[in-house]
Every structure is written in C-alpha cells, then in structure tokens.
Amino acid sequence: MARYFFNLRSPDKFIPDTEGQEFANLVAAKEDGLIAVREILSELVKSGGVIDTSALEITDASGTVRATIPLREALRFSAE
C-alpha cells in the first residue's frame, strides 16, 4: 500500500491534502480521485458555488505529482 495525496489546484490557488489515503496502486488512487472530483463538483453545483479549481493533483508521499485529473474530465456533456 502506498499513500497518495489529493491536492486541489487552480491558476492562483493550491489546497494541499495533508493527510492522504492509502491505495494499492496509482490506478486505484486515480479511480478514487475521479470520484472525489465528481463529489466536489456536485456539492458546488448544489450550493450555487463557484467552480474555481481546475484540477486534482495526485501526489505520492515525496510530493511528486503522479497524476492530474482536470475537473473537466469528470463531466460528460454528451453520450459519446
């Protein structure tokens, strides 16, 4: 198991995940990250909030960015 951190990034803001979560591998962390992004977006939409975050960065324990999930990737605008 490895610890991964889900940091929120925008052009002018960075919100670090200081606790992280353990996952079997990066693929599992990315799957959970996509779910987290969708939850963040749904809460913002429901509350009428501003979507001012551009991506979720997944880092390892050393702080190296292992994957980036742009918030736009979590949304589907067509059935394709």
N, C-alpha and C positions, 0 to 999 in steps of 0.2 A: 504494500500500500504506500502511496505517495501523497503528500499534502500539496494541494493546489489552492490558489487564492483567486478570487473573482473581484477584480478591481474595475470600477466604472470610470470611463474616460470620456471627456468631451474636449473640444478645442481649447477651452480655458479653465477646465476643472478636472481634478483627479480625486476619486474617492477610493482609498485603499481598503481592502479586506484584511483586517489584522488577525483574524482567527484562522481562516482557511478551512478546508474539509479534506478528508482522506478519500482517495479513489483508487481503484485497482490499476487504472492507467489513464492516459490522456484522453482517450476516446470516451471513457466513462465521464470524465470531468467535462468534456465538451458537450456531451448529451445533457448533463445536469445544468451546464451553463446556458444552453438554449432554453431550457425550461425556466430558469431564473430570469432570463431576459423577457420571456413572454409574460411572466408574472409581474415584473416591474412595469412593463408597458400596459398591461391590463389595469393595474392599480392607478397608473397615471391617467389613463383614459377615463376610468370610472369617476375619478375625483376632479376631472377637468384640469389636471395639472399640465405643466409644460414639459414636453419631452426634450430635455436639454443635454441628454447623454448620447454620445454617438456610438459607443462600443463597450463591450465587456471584454476585458483582457484577463486571460487565464495565465497566471504565473506559477512557477514552481517555488520551492522553499528558498532558493537562492535569489529570487526576484526576476529571473529570466522569463520573458514573455514566451509562452509555449503555444498560445493560440489567441486569436482575436475574433470575437463574434460581433460584427456590426449589427446594431439594433434593427436595421432594415432587413437583415436576413431572417429575422424572427417573424416577419409579417408576410402574409400572402395576399396579393391583390388580384389574383386570377387563379383559375383552376389548373393552370398549366404546371 
